[in-house]
Amino acid sequence: SIGRTTVRGDTLGFRIAGYISDVEASLIPSIQAERSKASYRQIANEILLSGSDSQIAEMPVSELTTGDLNREMLRLHHLGHTSKLRHWKAIIRAALNRAVNDGAILFNPPVSLEATPRAKNAKPKVRKNGAARGKRDVLSEEQVQHLLKTASNDWSAPNTGASDILHINAAIGTRISEITSIRWQDLTLSDDTSVIRIVGKLVRKRGSGMMWEDFAKSDLSARSIPLPDATAGIFKRRWAALQDKGRSTPATKTESTYVFASTTGTLPDSDNMTKRLRCIFDLAELKSATNHTLRRTVENRLI
């Protein structure tokens, strides 16, 4: 982290560079996912750091005011950077919070920033299949049952695990990255209470391929979920099938580790599973629905 610096060198760009460096080094507990790191890096390089499209990067933090930030935010909004402003604000606030902590400034200017502008004449967001995207969509019970029936009847879904994943997520609402990353050791399967533990995930890292990260998306994401009997039954069936396979053809190390190893016995890939689920949603004529819709449906059911 950044310590006390001279006034001459203690600019906003300098503070942000130090913060982004810590993001890259996985030193920020709330920013661990590779995609999140990439987003922060991209936004900093485009509209925050010295040499980017920023008019405040070279300003000393001791002279920076909330008014300066408001004017810069509106300027970036008019230049078409509206979608990046939420992260822009978060990065500045985190970087300047360090300046407050080490005594370089007394007050963090972003705290009093105006509301982030909305994009003017923004086009409705659509998916690749042309369906409108909604953040708070939920499915009716009839739609859920139709989806699950479609998954069960699709010849490829049982082989890929897509049908089981949809049945599981319709009950407990996990993220795709969470459920595809589940290991056998993360499950407690019994006749009394069965539990699934979300403790980490597989991620794709540039130059390294799929790798296990021993932490969830956030502190709240790390959790234990009691399984309904029917959902526990899915895991028990898959475990029994793995044992049967081992009697004829030895299971691969990946199959012995991950519940949803690929059909070729390699590491599960959440991106591939997302594509398979998209096909099933489309077959069920739920073109605007996604696994996130199932998560919201489960959440709405619990309220």
Disulfide bonds with the S-S distance in Angstrom:
none
